Amino acid sequence: MATARFVPPHPPRDIAPGPMWRGFFGERARNSVFGWSQRAFSERHIKRHILGYTVHFVLDPDSVQHVLQGNAANYVKPDIVKRFGAALLGRGLLTSDGALWREQRRIVAANFAPAAVDALVPHFAAAADAAASEWRSGGTHDLAEAATDTTMRIIADTLFGGDPRLKTRKAMDHIAAALRAGGESRLPAILGLPSLPYNKVLWRGQRGRDFLRRTLADLVRDRLPDGGADDFLGRLIRALRAQFEPAEALALAVDNAATFYLAGHETTANAISWTLYLLSEQPEWQERVAAEAQAALSEGADDAGLPERLPTLRRVFEEAMRLYPPVPRFDRQAVAADGLCGWDVAPGDIISIWPWLLHRHQALWDDPDAFDPDRFLPERRAAQHRFQYFPFGGGPRVCVGMRFAYAEGLTVLAHWLAAWRVTPVSGREVRPVGYVTLKPEGGLPLRVERR
Ligand code: HEM
């Protein structure tokens, strides 16, 4: 579709990188997508020494593929990430490696098989409608908050038997605080210091984390000894108890409850928010996806086939995750020596993988900062490298919830856009801020109007 060129906001870029120490102060320390120079969007590999670590920023799709897929066995989750994530996620699926990771992945996989996910579409649709029932036509609502609220309800309903303790405003605020602090505690984690709450953000984060761990541990204990209902949590507890000693099984059940509760909703909420933001700025695209959504819903509002009837919305959703990847970076650590793009990798080196950088790389995309959902037309997609676009990672550790996220995101957006028109609030600028996930800073107030 030919429309005027639209370049949505991104942080300013210097021509060359500044001194390393600047990364530990001010906006650069707080916001992971701020402070990148143009070099990071044009080179293939950048190697830097940061506080005793050698860090390789891999900016070439072949290197990303090698690390995540080709030689995945040599690249594990870094010590820093484990240290940093341990207090909240323990040794759950996201933060474990080797045999423990493999066993946990096997245990949860069936819950995310296509048929299991497709059966959840009615939950996605009901949560979307419940959120929109609170909107007033002509009113301004924070749609980032609505998206987070909706995805939190969905994860609680679909994985944790709808437990009301996971659906409160308090739980939502605690999660936001824990993730916000996640960005700030990078420095102590890198330095190997205990994560002392030396400022308000970290203190709130620690309180949020403690609340979540305590609540989820209560939830798991209430289900003992047999796991209770036949839902994700029940099946997880039973499978872990069949495989591990009782104390270990209990610890891993809480770790995975925290992992799935967190990884499973904040990410999709951000993908939904960014899609709404882009559509609010691009009315022609919005009218087109709204018409598609209305036609798709007229054939059935919550059947398993709904997400497949939304090809245009899917392209916009994918373009939103290209421009604003919900997980802007993730890392690995080399076990043995290797080579990447002609650079030597030594055991212990950190490999830093940035969807944020590759998704906007000048050598990989035409007009990389411009909004163009048609990049994801099948014929154009076929010409791209598999690892130039990877919002869900790749290889054996690809996001286990990818199909869930697509079905959820598309269903929620279709229900909202078929019935409501969203427009920007004048004078308000949207700024992307990367803590652990990438979100619009200060929320996303948009004007909503019933169609
Ligand atoms: C738009 C939404 C989402 C995005 C962009 C996203 C992104 C990612 C990425 C990039 C990874 C790989 C990290 C790495 O390799 O280090 C990942 C892993 C993971 N994701 Fe997602 N995710 C999303 C939704 C979900 C949902 C809905 C769930 C669960 C219901 C989920 C659960 C997980 C888990 C448990 C892992 C760890 C997998 C493993 O290591 O085996 N994610 N996700």
Residues whose N, C-alpha, C, O or C-beta is under 5 A from the ligand:
A	BS01	HEM	L93 L94 R105 F260 A263 G264 T267 T268 A271 P326 V327 F330 D331 F390 P391 F392 G393 P396 R397 V398 C399 V400 G401 F404 A405
